[in-house]
Amino acid sequence: EEQEEDVLRELRLFLRNVTERLSLDRRFKAFTKPVDIEEVPDYMLVIRKPMDLSTLLTNIDEQKYVTVGEFVSDADLIWQNALEYNPDSDPMDRHIRHRACALKDTVRAIIRDELDEDFERVCEEVKESR
Ligand SMILES: COC(=O)N1C[C@@H]2C[C@@H]3O[C@]2(Cc2nccnc23)C1
């Protein structure tokens, strides 16, 4: 119904704003596009559910997310995949793991600071009603 569409439109605006801010952060450059499987041929063998910031944005526009929780689950794949695929002690792996941890903390901080819990509750009710 109309009010539901208003809530989901506001959700998409919030999620686009969060995703765009993450994409502009230079620390998260490696997370902005899918890992290039030409460059990294074994990536898809190791990582079952690839995810990146550009794919999050596409998902938002395709109205995949009805709650912030669903969005955060996909956003978490980005840093979880990076920790899984880059586990070694060499400096490159440590560098991307440090950035993955920064991404995890930044997503959580933005949601804690900027998401009204009453708004998320309304989104959950829309989801249950479907
Ligand atoms: C989110 O990004 C990543 O998990 N990775 C892992 C890959 C291994 C290493 O860094 C990545 C890209 C790359 N390309 C060429 C040679 N080596 C690399 C980015």
The ligand as an SDF file (V2000), in Angstrom:
LIG
                    3D

 19 22  0  0  0  0  0  0  0  0999 V2000
   38.4220   -7.5310   -1.8810 C   0  0  0  0  0  0  0  0  0  0  0  0
   39.6540   -7.7580   -2.5760 O   0  0  0  0  0  0  0  0  0  0  0  0
   40.2830   -8.9870   -2.3800 C   0  0  0  0  0  0  0  0  0  0  0  0
   39.8930   -9.8250   -1.5810 O   0  0  0  0  0  0  0  0  0  0  0  0
   41.3640   -9.2090   -3.1460 N   0  0  0  0  0  0  0  0  0  0  0  0
   42.0680  -10.4640   -3.2030 C   0  0  0  0  0  0  0  0  0  0  0  0
   42.8670  -10.4020   -4.5050 C   0  0  0  0  0  0  0  0  0  0  0  0
   44.2610  -10.9250   -4.2660 C   0  0  0  0  0  0  0  0  0  0  0  0
   45.1420   -9.7180   -4.5080 C   0  0  0  0  0  0  0  0  0  0  0  0
   44.2550   -8.6450   -4.1100 O   0  0  0  0  0  0  0  0  0  0  0  0
   43.0490   -8.9000   -4.7370 C   0  0  0  0  0  0  0  0  0  0  0  0
   43.1110   -8.5430   -6.1940 C   0  0  0  0  0  0  0  0  0  0  0  0
   44.3870   -9.0060   -6.7910 C   0  0  0  0  0  0  0  0  0  0  0  0
   44.5950   -8.9030   -8.1110 N   0  0  0  0  0  0  0  0  0  0  0  0
   45.7390   -9.3590   -8.6460 C   0  0  0  0  0  0  0  0  0  0  0  0
   46.6950   -9.9660   -7.8360 C   0  0  0  0  0  0  0  0  0  0  0  0
   46.4910  -10.0790   -6.5260 N   0  0  0  0  0  0  0  0  0  0  0  0
   45.3540   -9.5820   -5.9650 C   0  0  0  0  0  0  0  0  0  0  0  0
   41.9000   -8.2130   -4.0550 C   0  0  0  0  0  0  0  0  0  0  0  0
  1  2  1  0
  2  3  1  0
  3  4  2  0
  3  5  1  0
  5  6  1  0
  5 19  1  0
  6  7  1  0
  7  8  1  0
  7 11  1  0
  8  9  1  0
  9 10  1  0
  9 18  1  0
 10 11  1  0
 11 12  1  0
 11 19  1  0
 12 13  1  0
 13 14  1  0
 13 18  2  0
 14 15  2  0
 15 16  1  0
 16 17  2  0
 17 18  1  0
M  END
$$$$
